[in-house]
Amino acid sequence: MQLQPSMIPRHILVPIDFDETSDCALELAAGLAQAFGASLTLLHTVDIPPYAYANFGAALPPPDVLGTLERRAREELDGRLRKVQAALPGAKAILTTGVPWREILAAVENVSADLVVLGTQRHRWLEHALLGSVAEKIVRASPVPVLAVPPRRKDS
C-alpha cells in the first residue's frame, strides 16, 4: 500500500505522563516526525482530581500544592523536550492543568494536530470499568487518527 499525501502526518501530538509507556510513545512519535518531516508537540496535563480535596471544602488543591505539581511536571516535560529537540529542533511542549482526556482533545484542535500518538496502560478490569481509560476516550472522541502504543513486553 502506498501512502497518499493526505495520510502523511504534518503535526503529531504526543500526550505524556512520564511513565515508561509514554516514553515509548514519545520515541515512536519522534521517529515518525523525523520520517515524515512533521512537527511534534509534547503535552502533559497535571491531573488534579477534585475529590482528593473534598474534605477541605475546596474543588482544587491549595495553591502551594498545585504550584509544586506544576513545577515538577514542567521540569520533567522540559527534560523530555530537550532530548527530542536534539533530533527535532522545532519540537514544542505544552503543560496544562485539568482532566487529561479533555485537555488532549482541546490540544488536538489548538495545535492543528493530525495524528495523536499515546501510550496505553494495562489496567485491571474493575479500574477500567469504573474509571475508563484516557486512551480509550481519546480513541473514541478524537477527530484525527490515534496511534495507541502498548507497554513494552517484559521479554524484549
N, C-alpha and C positions, 0 to 999 in steps of 0.2 A: 504494500500500500504506500502510495506517495502522499506526503503531507501537502495539503492545499494551503495557500498563503493564509487563509482565514483560520487555519488550525495552529499556526505558529504563534506562541505567546509573545506579546510585546511588553507586558508588565506582570510580574509574578509577585504575589503577596504570600508571605510565609509567617503565619501566626506561630509564635514560640512561647513555651512556658519553662524553658531552661532545663528540661529533663533530657535524657538520652534519646528518646524518640523524636522530640522536636529538633534536637541537634542533627539527627539523621535526615529529617525532612529538610532542614536548612542546607545540609550538604548536597542533597539531591537537587533542591531548587537552585542553588548556586551553579551547579553543573548545567542544569537546563538553561539558566540565564546566559551562561557563557556560550553554550552551544547555539542558542538561537539569537544571541545579541539582544536579549531582553533586559529591561530594567528590573530591579529587585528591591522590594520593600519588606523589611522585617517588622513584625508587630507583636508587642506584648501588652496584655491587659492585666492591670493589677485588679484582681478579683477580690472584692471585699463583701462577703455575704452579710447582709444587714441583720440577719437573725443572730449573728455572733455577738451583737451588741444590744440586743433587745432588753436585757436585764438592766442596762444603764439608761433606758428610756431614749435611746438615740438610734436612728436608722444608719448612721455612719460612725466609724470609729473616731476616737479623739484625733485632732489634727496631728499630734506628735506621732501617733501610730501610723497614720496614713502617710505622713512625710517620710518616715523611716522606710516603710514598704516601697514607696516610690523611688527613694534614693537607691535602695538596694537593687530594685528592678532596673533602674537606669544604668547602674554600674554593670550588671550582667548583660543588658542589651547592648551597651556600648562596646563591651568586650567582644561579643559575637560579631558586631558590626565591623569592628577593626579587622578581625580575621577575614571576613568576607571581602572587605574593601581591598585587601591585598590582591585579589584576583578580579574584583569588580569595583573599581574606584567610585562609580556612581551610585552604589547601593545606599539606601537610606533606612532609617529606623524610626518607628513611631511608638510612643508609650501612651497608653490610655488607661483610664480607670472606669470600671463598670462591669457589666455582665459580658463575659468573653464572647459568646456567640453573637450577641448584638453588636459589639464593637468590631468584630471581624467582618460581619456583613456591611456595616457602615463604612469600614475601611475599603472594602471592595469597590464601593461607589466613589469614595473620596479620592482614591489614588488611580481610579480607572483600571483596576486590575482585570486581566482577562484569564487568569489562572490562579487558583489557590492551592498551595502545597502545604499540607499539615500532617503532623504526627497523630497517630491514634493510640489509644491505650486499650489494654485488655482488662475490662472491669468485671467484677463479679456480677452475676446476673441480677441480683437484688439491687445493687447500687445502680446498675443501668436502668432497671425497670422504674425505680423511684426517681432518679435524678436525670436520666437521659445522658446523652453524650454530646459534648461540644462538637466533635467531628460529625456526628450524625445530624445534628441540627444544621450545620453548615452544608453538608451534602444535600440535605433536603431543601434548604431555602436559598442556596447560592444561585445568583443569576449567571454565574460563569462556571466552567468546569472546575472540579476539585480533585486533586490527586491526594489520596489518603495513604500515608506511609505507616506501615505497621511497625511495632517494636522489632529490634534486631533479634534474630533467633539466637538462643544461648549457645548453639553449637557452631556459630560462624565467627 
